[in-house]
Amino acid sequence: MWPVRFLLLFCLVFTFAVLQRSSGQSVCPGTDNKLSTLSDLDQQYKTLRKFYENCEVVMGNLEITSIERNRNLSFLKSIREVTGYVLVALNQFDYLPLENLRIIRGTKLYEGRYSLAIFLNYRRDGYFGLRQLGLRNLTEILNGGVYVDQNKFLCHADTIHWQDIIKNPRSELLVVPSNNSGNTCRRCHRSCNGRCWGPQEDQCQSLTKTVCAEQCDGRCFGPYVSNCCHRECAGGCFGPKDTDCFACTNFNDSGACVTQCPQPFVYNPTTFQLEHNPNAKYTYGAFCVKKCPHNFVVDHSSCVRACPSNKTEVEENNIKMCIQCTEICPKMCDGIGTGSLQSAQTVDSSNIEKFVNCTKINGNLIFLITGIKGDMYHGIRALDPERLNVFRTVREITGYLNIQSWPENMTDLSVFSNLVTIGGRTLYSGISLLILKQRWITSLQFQSLREISAGNVYMTNNSQLCFYSTVNWTSLFRTSTQKAKIKDNRDPRECSQQRMVCDPLCSVSGCWGPGPNQCLSCKYFSRGRTCVRSCNLYNGDVREFANGSTCVECDSQCEKAEDKSLTCHGPCHHHQRFSDCRSQVNRLQIRHIMDYNSATPWTTTPYMHFVYTHLFLVPVMRQAHTDTAEAAQKLIARTIKTAHTYKHTHIVAESCYTVYEHYHMYFLPCLFVLSLCIVVLFVYVSCCLSVLAICLFIDHGSGLPVYICLFLY
């Protein structure tokens, strides 16, 4: 019997594995909602289907809750692996079609204990409920236990050999026999030896651990020593190699199970040095990938949801990376359900102080009625609305923003006016921004929001909310699959009648609220966050220049023009060309040269002045304002004037270096002047040495007084 069954199993699995390798991996994010659901059950089902259709690997938790009877759940058949936990609760369907689910990793556990939790799946006032678990390929749970209870109509769960599935024998296991009397539950097929997921012959449980030879240190595909799986295999295998595994214990590198992914650097034993590895990959969950998902961050060789506390997030070449903080790191705080707030369900008066001075939320922000109005059962007081201002410093939320309750005296969400990014690295039923049933909110006022990296937007039943229909939501999304589902809010026509419309200075991209500082983009120009009709090019106490459609202040060293001319053409910082400023440019760089005004004139100044005027000053005057040319003239002319000895020639060189470093377009003329200075200096020194030699010769041969020679010298 054993050889026949394993041969059939081998054939089925081999076919599955070949198809898997040819099609690649389809990865989708999980959720972290537990028993919390949307009030619209139809939307709950649509979200579940959209999230997991054609998904093979759930990177997170698979939560199937509050799904009505007769819903088509066949799309769940594609799921083969879940990295977190599987939660099936409060449903009314009769069959759970997770037929290809092979492994549950349990990187996160439900209630801190369970990788698989199935309970309360029946309708109390009827005969509908879960009757059969379709988990016939589930062969390994790497971490955590199993909880199956209060499923009134469920059959066969008590026949499963759960210890063969659970890797850790000390994990908590609670499987309560069905509340069904047993009269309506059919027996397992006789070929199943009493272990089955259902009554059919193809619903027998496949044992991959308790039937192995003693020499096997993990799973097996038969009872013999030669049937042991590779030690990196999880959930069983169809052969002894690391490419024959159903799933991988650690990492899957292009179909092979490995202990770690190819590292960025490898050791060369010949040169005794670390060298760059062209085949390096990042670790992403249990997979080795060449590139991290766009809404994840690269830390060393891993894709992470957030940087550690001693690092900050930067973006280089469109890749988000964690780098060491050079000074004090921006304050990153745990979100609801993360780290120090792991057990928290909502922002409330007991935990809001943890968000003081936070610039980045690692996780989610959730606002429920028990947090805003208080929770008497847990002794939590109502939240003072003024304390919500702590969120004004927040610039990024890596997970989702969920607002299902808000103070009645606050008519907008302006406490998030500095929020730039919602990362969507964790989602609430596929949603990264949820605003639900807030009767008092009239505008969002997310004036800094520029990106929603992943997940959908869901806003409904906000009876006073305006401006939402003007927003170009697709401009905030990073992927084409993201959607904005907005319905049953205030009619835009009523908003127009109440003059709740965008400011005329806003572009067609829309706005978050009233006023020129709430625009997504400006029709004309922007000054900071505010849209304006024009920049202060020719008037105003602070003059500006237009950098595209942005008004930027001129440098403080620029002299304000009195006539109808520009004060500056650019920001005129010290590393830029002095032609950007109208005058008084880079005084700090040339001040040390101007200190040589009192130097002795050079006898060849007329000649050098001719060279300087035609080779240097004329191009300057052609390409800059007259007063800018005058500044350049002072810089070079006084330098030439002082270059009458070797002691002062280095001033010319220093001048040319300054010109090269800051005023690139005038470097070649200056270099030519420096060359002439060096030539003249060489001739001057040569003449002096020649006169001195003649004097010595005359003194030696003719007896002329030496002082006459020295006088000539």
ZAMARGU-4260 file (C-alpha; in steps of 0.2 Angstrom, whole numbers, plus 5000, padded with zeros to 4 digits):
<rodrens>
0) 5000/5000/5000 | 5014/5012/5005 | 5024/5011/4988 | 5008/5014/4978 | 5002/5029/4988
5) 5019/5037/4988 | 5021/5034/4969 | 5004/5043/4966 | 5009/5057/4977 | 5026/5058/4969
10) 5018/5060/4952 | 5005/5073/4957 | 5018/5083/4966 | 5031/5082/4952 | 5018/5089/4940
15) 5014/5103/4952 | 5032/5107/4954 | 5036/5108/4936 | 5021/5120/4933 | 5026/5131/4948
20) 5044/5133/4942 | 5038/5138/4924 | 5025/5151/4930 | 5036/5160/4944 | 5030/5166/4961
25) 5015/5178/4963 | 5017/5187/4980 | 5004/5197/4988 | 5003/5206/5005 | 4994/5200/5020
30) 4983/5209/5032 | 4983/5212/5051 | 4964/5216/5055 | 4960/5201/5066 | 4941/5201/5069
35) 4939/5219/5063 | 4929/5220/5047 | 4921/5233/5035 | 4903/5237/5039 | 4899/5233/5021
40) 4900/5214/5019 | 4899/5215/5000 | 4914/5226/5000 | 4922/5214/5013 | 4921/5200/5000
45) 4926/5210/4985 | 4942/5216/4994 | 4946/5198/4999 | 4944/5192/4981 | 4954/5207/4974
50) 4968/5204/4986 | 4971/5186/4984 | 4965/5181/4966 | 4980/5173/4957 | 4990/5175/4973
55) 5003/5161/4977 | 5012/5167/4992 | 5004/5178/5006 | 5018/5189/5013 | 5009/5191/5030
60) 4993/5185/5038 | 4978/5177/5028 | 4963/5183/5037 | 4946/5176/5030 | 4932/5184/5041
65) 4914/5188/5040 | 4911/5180/5023 | 4893/5176/5019 | 4886/5160/5012 | 4886/5155/4994
70) 4901/5167/4990 | 4913/5160/4977 | 4930/5157/4986 | 4938/5147/4972 | 4951/5160/4970
75) 4959/5154/4986 | 4965/5138/4978 | 4980/5147/4971 | 4988/5151/4988 | 5002/5139/4992
80) 5011/5148/5007 | 5007/5160/5021 | 5021/5168/5030 | 5011/5174/5045 | 4995/5166/5052
85) 4979/5159/5045 | 4963/5166/5053 | 4946/5159/5048 | 4932/5166/5059 | 4914/5172/5059
90) 4910/5165/5042 | 4895/5156/5035 | 4902/5147/5020 | 4903/5128/5021 | 4919/5124/5012
95) 4936/5132/5014 | 4945/5129/4997 | 4963/5131/5003 | 4967/5115/4993 | 4985/5120/4988
100) 4991/5128/5004 | 5007/5119/5009 | 5015/5128/5023 | 5011/5141/5036 | 5027/5149/5043
105) 5020/5158/5058 | 5031/5173/5058 | 5017/5181/5067 | 5005/5172/5078 | 4986/5175/5081
110) 4984/5180/5100 | 5003/5176/5101 | 5000/5157/5100 | 4992/5151/5085 | 4997/5149/5067
115) 4980/5142/5062 | 4964/5148/5070 | 4947/5142/5065 | 4932/5147/5076 | 4914/5153/5076
120) 4911/5148/5058 | 4892/5146/5058 | 4876/5156/5059 | 4868/5156/5076 | 4850/5156/5069
125) 4852/5144/5055 | 4860/5129/5047 | 4874/5138/5038 | 4892/5136/5043 | 4909/5128/5039
130) 4907/5109/5036 | 4924/5104/5029 | 4942/5110/5029 | 4949/5110/5011 | 4967/5109/5018
135) 4972/5093/5010 | 4990/5098/5005 | 4994/5107/5022 | 5009/5097/5028 | 5019/5109/5039
140) 5017/5123/5052 | 5034/5130/5056 | 5030/5140/5071 | 5014/5141/5082 | 5000/5130/5087
145) 4982/5126/5080 | 4966/5132/5087 | 4950/5124/5080 | 4934/5127/5091 | 4916/5132/5090
150) 4912/5127/5072 | 4895/5119/5074 | 4894/5109/5058 | 4913/5105/5055 | 4918/5087/5052
155) 4934/5078/5051 | 4945/5091/5060 | 4948/5079/5075 | 4954/5065/5063 | 4969/5075/5057
160) 4986/5070/5064 | 4991/5088/5069 | 5007/5083/5077 | 5013/5077/5060 | 5010/5095/5053
165) 5016/5106/5068 | 5035/5106/5068 | 5037/5111/5086 | 5029/5098/5097 | 5028/5110/5112
170) 5017/5122/5102 | 4999/5124/5109 | 4987/5113/5101 | 4968/5114/5104 | 4957/5105/5092
175) 4939/5102/5099 | 4929/5088/5091 | 4914/5095/5081 | 4899/5100/5090 | 4890/5090/5077
180) 4882/5074/5085 | 4892/5064/5072 | 4877/5057/5064 | 4879/5068/5048 | 4898/5067/5047
185) 4903/5053/5035 | 4918/5042/5039 | 4935/5044/5031 | 4938/5033/5015 | 4945/5016/5020
190) 4962/5020/5011 | 4965/5035/5023 | 4968/5025/5039 | 4956/5036/5049 | 4966/5052/5044
195) 4957/5064/5032 | 4951/5081/5028 | 4935/5074/5020 | 4926/5058/5015 | 4933/5056/4998
200) 4948/5045/4993 | 4958/5061/4987 | 4955/5069/5004 | 4967/5058/5014 | 4980/5067/5025
205) 4997/5065/5018 | 5010/5061/5032 | 5027/5068/5030 | 5036/5067/5047 | 5029/5053/5058
210) 5031/5040/5045 | 5049/5044/5041 | 5064/5033/5044 | 5074/5037/5060 | 5089/5043/5050
215) 5079/5057/5042 | 5081/5074/5051 | 5066/5082/5044 | 5053/5077/5031 | 5052/5062/5019
220) 5043/5056/5004 | 5043/5038/5009 | 5046/5026/5024 | 5064/5022/5018 | 5081/5029/5022
225) 5083/5034/5004 | 5066/5044/5005 | 5073/5057/5016 | 5070/5075/5011 | 5085/5088/5010
230) 5087/5096/5027 | 5082/5113/5019 | 5065/5107/5014 | 5049/5111/5023 | 5032/5102/5021
235) 5039/5087/5012 | 5047/5084/4995 | 5046/5073/4980 | 5065/5069/4980 | 5081/5070/4990
240) 5088/5086/4982 | 5087/5104/4988 | 5077/5108/4972 | 5064/5094/4976 | 5056/5103/4991
245) 5037/5107/4992 | 5043/5123/5001 | 5059/5130/5009 | 5063/5131/5028 | 5074/5146/5026
250) 5075/5154/5008 | 5070/5149/4990 | 5083/5155/4978 | 5076/5152/4960 | 5068/5135/4965
255) 5083/5129/4976 | 5081/5129/4995 | 5096/5138/5003 | 5102/5143/5021 | 5105/5161/5015
260) 5103/5171/4999 | 5118/5176/4989 | 5127/5189/4999 | 5133/5206/4992 | 5151/5202/4995
265) 5161/5185/4993 | 5178/5181/5000 | 5192/5178/4987 | 5204/5166/4995 | 5217/5170/4982
270) 5218/5189/4985 | 5212/5188/5003 | 5199/5201/5000 | 5180/5203/4999 | 5174/5206/4982
275) 5157/5212/4975 | 5146/5197/4971 | 5137/5200/4954 | 5124/5187/4958 | 5119/5195/4975
280) 5101/5195/4980 | 5090/5202/4993 | 5080/5192/5006 | 5062/5196/5005 | 5052/5185/5017
285) 5057/5167/5012 | 5063/5172/4995 | 5079/5178/4987 | 5075/5192/4975 | 5085/5203/4963
290) 5075/5219/4968 | 5065/5223/4983 | 5046/5229/4981 | 5045/5247/4978 | 5037/5251/4995
295) 5050/5241/5005 | 5067/5247/5011 | 5084/5240/5008 | 5094/5237/5024 | 5111/5228/5020
300) 5105/5213/5010 | 5087/5212/5015 | 5070/5220/5011 | 5062/5227/5027 | 5047/5237/5031
305) 5056/5250/5042 | 5074/5255/5046 | 5081/5251/5063 | 5081/5265/5076 | 5099/5270/5073
310) 5097/5272/5054 | 5087/5283/5043 | 5078/5280/5026 | 5085/5289/5011 | 5081/5286/4992
315) 5095/5284/4980 | 5092/5280/4961 | 5074/5276/4965 | 5079/5264/4979 | 5074/5267/4997
320) 5089/5262/5008 | 5093/5262/5027 | 5109/5272/5031 | 5117/5276/5047 | 5112/5292/5055
325) 5126/5305/5055 | 5118/5315/5069 | 5102/5312/5079 | 5090/5301/5069 | 5073/5307/5065
330) 5061/5300/5078 | 5053/5284/5072 | 5039/5277/5083 | 5029/5261/5083 | 5012/5261/5076
335) 4997/5252/5083 | 4999/5233/5084 | 5018/5235/5082 | 5033/5234/5094 | 5029/5242/5111
340) 5011/5244/5105 | 5009/5226/5099 | 4993/5224/5110 | 4985/5241/5106 | 4970/5241/5095
345) 4968/5260/5093 | 4976/5277/5097 | 4969/5282/5114 | 4973/5292/5130 | 4984/5279/5137
350) 4996/5278/5122 | 4995/5295/5113 | 5011/5301/5122 | 5021/5288/5113 | 5019/5298/5097
355) 5026/5315/5103 | 5039/5322/5091 | 5038/5307/5079 | 5042/5310/5061 | 5039/5292/5055
360) 5027/5279/5061 | 5033/5261/5059 | 5016/5253/5056 | 4998/5259/5057 | 4988/5273/5064
365) 4971/5267/5069 | 4957/5278/5077 | 4942/5268/5084 | 4927/5274/5095 | 4935/5266/5110
370) 4950/5277/5108 | 4941/5293/5105 | 4926/5291/5117 | 4936/5280/5129 | 4934/5262/5135
375) 4926/5260/5152 | 4929/5242/5152 | 4947/5244/5151 | 4948/5260/5162 | 4953/5271/5147
380) 4947/5289/5147 | 4941/5299/5132 | 4955/5307/5122 | 4957/5326/5123 | 4956/5332/5105
385) 4970/5344/5108 | 4982/5330/5111 | 4979/5324/5093 | 4991/5338/5088 | 5006/5327/5092
390) 5003/5320/5074 | 5008/5337/5066 | 5026/5331/5066 | 5022/5315/5057 | 5029/5314/5039
395) 5027/5296/5035 | 5016/5281/5040 | 5024/5265/5033 | 5007/5255/5035 | 4990/5261/5034
400) 4979/5276/5041 | 4962/5270/5048 | 4950/5283/5054 | 4933/5276/5060 | 4931/5288/5074
405) 4936/5307/5076 | 4932/5321/5089 | 4915/5330/5085 | 4923/5347/5087 | 4937/5344/5074
410) 4930/5346/5056 | 4946/5342/5047 | 4961/5331/5048 | 4974/5345/5048 | 4984/5336/5062
415) 4991/5326/5047 | 4996/5342/5037 | 5014/5337/5036 | 5011/5319/5031 | 5020/5316/5015
420) 5019/5297/5012 | 5007/5282/5017 | 5018/5267/5013 | 5005/5253/5013 | 5018/5240/5019
425) 5004/5233/5029 | 4986/5235/5023 | 4968/5234/5031 | 4958/5223/5019 | 4968/5229/5005
430) 4966/5247/5010 | 4980/5260/5015 | 4969/5275/5018 | 4952/5272/5026 | 4940/5286/5032
435) 4923/5279/5037 | 4907/5287/5044 | 4914/5303/5050 | 4899/5315/5051 | 4909/5330/5056
440) 4923/5331/5044 | 4921/5344/5030 | 4939/5343/5022 | 4954/5331/5023 | 4968/5345/5023
445) 4982/5332/5019 | 4991/5347/5011 | 5008/5338/5011 | 5003/5321/5005 | 5012/5316/4989
450) 5012/5297/4989 | 5001/5282/4993 | 5014/5268/4989 | 5002/5253/4990 | 4984/5249/4994
455) 4968/5257/4990 | 4959/5272/4996 | 4941/5269/5004 | 4930/5284/5010 | 4912/5281/5013
460) 4897/5288/5023 | 4906/5305/5028 | 4890/5315/5026 | 4899/5333/5027 | 4915/5329/5017
465) 4919/5340/5002 | 4934/5342/4991 | 4937/5323/4989 | 4930/5323/4972 | 4942/5336/4966
470) 4958/5326/4970 | 4967/5317/4957 | 4970/5301/4967 | 4980/5292/4953 | 4994/5305/4954
475) 4997/5299/4972 | 4997/5280/4968 | 5013/5271/4963 | 5005/5256/4954 | 4991/5254/4941
480) 4981/5242/4952 | 4978/5254/4966 | 4960/5261/4967 | 4951/5275/4975 | 4934/5269/4981
485) 4924/5284/4987 | 4905/5284/4989 | 4891/5291/4999 | 4899/5307/5005 | 4892/5324/5003
490) 4886/5328/4985 | 4899/5339/4976 | 4884/5350/4970 | 4880/5354/4988 | 4898/5358/4991
495) 4898/5370/4977 | 4883/5379/4983 | 4891/5381/5000 | 4907/5388/4991 | 4916/5373/4998
500) 4927/5373/4982 | 4945/5374/4977 | 4954/5391/4977 | 4956/5398/4960 | 4975/5397/4961
505) 4974/5378/4962 | 4977/5367/4946 | 4965/5354/4939 | 4973/5341/4951 | 4962/5347/4965
510) 4963/5352/4983 | 4962/5345/5000 | 4952/5360/5007 | 4949/5378/5006 | 4962/5391/5003
515) 4978/5392/4992 | 4988/5382/5003 | 4978/5366/5001 | 4981/5363/4982 | 4989/5347/4976
520) 4998/5358/4963 | 4997/5376/4958 | 4989/5384/4942 | 5003/5397/4941 | 5017/5397/4954
525) 5020/5391/4972 | 5029/5399/4987 | 5032/5386/5000 | 5015/5377/5001 | 5005/5391/4995
530) 5000/5395/4977 | 5003/5412/4971 | 4999/5421/4954 | 5017/5427/4952 | 5034/5428/4960
535) 5042/5444/4967 | 5054/5446/4952 | 5054/5465/4952 | 5046/5471/4968 | 5044/5466/4986
540) 5055/5467/5001 | 5062/5450/4997 | 5066/5447/4978 | 5064/5430/4970 | 5068/5420/4954
545) 5056/5408/4946 | 5063/5390/4946 | 5051/5382/4935 | 5034/5385/4943 | 5042/5388/4961
550) 5047/5405/4968 | 5064/5404/4976 | 5071/5419/4987 | 5087/5427/4980 | 5103/5425/4990
555) 5105/5438/5004 | 5121/5444/4996 | 5112/5449/4980 | 5109/5468/4979 | 5091/5472/4976
560) 5088/5479/4959 | 5079/5496/4959 | 5075/5496/4941 | 5064/5484/4931 | 5078/5470/4930
565) 5080/5454/4939 | 5089/5454/4956 | 5096/5436/4953 | 5095/5422/4941 | 5097/5408/4953
570) 5100/5404/4972 | 5118/5410/4970 | 5126/5399/4984 | 5144/5399/4985 | 5147/5384/4974
575) 5138/5392/4959 | 5143/5403/4946 | 5144/5422/4950 | 5134/5426/4935 | 5118/5421/4944
580) 5119/5436/4955 | 5118/5454/4950 | 5132/5460/4961 | 5141/5458/4977 | 5145/5440/4972
585) 5155/5428/4983 | 5164/5441/4993 | 5171/5429/5005 | 5180/5420/4991 | 5189/5436/4984
590) 5191/5446/5000 | 5208/5439/5004 | 5214/5444/4986 | 5207/5462/4988 | 5218/5464/5003
595) 5233/5466/4992 | 5228/5483/4985 | 5243/5492/4992 | 5256/5481/4983 | 5270/5488/4973
600) 5265/5491/4954 | 5272/5480/4941 | 5283/5488/4928 | 5274/5478/4914 | 5257/5482/4920
605) 5252/5491/4904 | 5256/5476/4893 | 5247/5464/4905 | 5232/5476/4906 | 5231/5475/4887
610) 5231/5456/4888 | 5219/5455/4903 | 5207/5467/4895 | 5205/5458/4878 | 5206/5440/4884
615) 5197/5441/4900 | 5186/5456/4903 | 5178/5457/4885 | 5170/5439/4887 | 5165/5443/4905
620) 5156/5459/4898 | 5147/5449/4885 | 5140/5436/4896 | 5136/5445/4912 | 5130/5462/4919
625) 5142/5477/4918 | 5143/5477/4937 | 5147/5459/4937 | 5161/5462/4925 | 5168/5476/4936
630) 5169/5463/4950 | 5178/5451/4939 | 5190/5466/4934 | 5194/5470/4952 | 5198/5452/4955
635) 5210/5449/4941 | 5218/5466/4938 | 5223/5468/4956 | 5230/5451/4956 | 5241/5455/4941
640) 5245/5472/4949 | 5253/5463/4964 | 5262/5449/4955 | 5279/5458/4953 | 5289/5446/4963
645) 5288/5427/4966 | 5281/5431/4983 | 5266/5438/4975 | 5265/5427/4960 | 5256/5414/4970
650) 5241/5426/4972 | 5238/5424/4953 | 5238/5405/4955 | 5226/5407/4970 | 5215/5418/4960
655) 5215/5405/4945 | 5211/5391/4957 | 5196/5402/4964 | 5190/5405/4946 | 5192/5387/4942
660) 5182/5381/4957 | 5168/5394/4957 | 5168/5403/4940 | 5172/5389/4927 | 5168/5399/4911
665) 5183/5411/4915 | 5196/5399/4920 | 5205/5398/4903 | 5208/5417/4901 | 5215/5417/4919
670) 5226/5403/4916 | 5233/5412/4901 | 5237/5427/4912 | 5245/5416/4925 | 5256/5408/4911
675) 5262/5425/4905 | 5266/5430/4923 | 5277/5415/4925 | 5286/5418/4909 | 5289/5436/4913
680) 5295/5431/4931 | 5307/5418/4923 | 5314/5431/4911 | 5316/5443/4926 | 5325/5431/4936
685) 5336/5426/4922 | 5341/5444/4918 | 5345/5446/4937 | 5356/5431/4937 | 5365/5437/4921
690) 5369/5454/4928 | 5376/5446/4943 | 5387/5434/4933 | 5393/5449/4923 | 5397/5459/4938
695) 5407/5445/4946 | 5417/5443/4929 | 5421/5461/4928 | 5426/5461/4946 | 5438/5447/4943
700) 5445/5453/4927 | 5445/5472/4927 | 5446/5476/4945 | 5430/5487/4944 | 5423/5491/4961
705) 5410/5478/4967 | 5398/5490/4973 | 5396/5497/4955 | 5390/5479/4950 | 5379/5478/4964
710) 5371/5495/4959 | 5368/5488/4942 | 5361/5472/4949
</rodrens>
